[in-house]
């Protein structure tokens, strides 16, 4: 079941790029595009944050 849930989300590298765009960019248009991409993919920033946190926990437990 986990694989089905994971399959509907973009790759983690792309998600990290969107987060970078939203947080680090000095350009308002780029910040908004990153935010918009995350909301479109996850439905809300809270859902995106939850997913990213889960993925980071999983990658830490593997290493």
Rosetta blueprint (number, residue, H / E / L):
1 X L
2 X H
3 X H
4 X H
5 X H
6 X H
7 X H
8 X L
9 X L
10 X L
11 X L
12 X H
13 X H
14 X H
15 X H
16 X H
17 X H
18 X H
19 X H
20 X H
21 X H
22 X H
23 X H
24 X H
25 X L
26 X L
27 X L
28 X H
29 X H
30 X H
31 X H
32 X H
33 X H
34 X H
35 X H
36 X H
37 X H
38 X H
39 X H
40 X H
41 X H
42 X H
43 X L
44 X L
45 X H
46 X H
47 X H
48 X H
49 X H
50 X H
51 X H
52 X H
53 X H
54 X H
55 X H
56 X H
57 X H
58 X H
59 X H
60 X H
61 X H
62 X H
63 X L
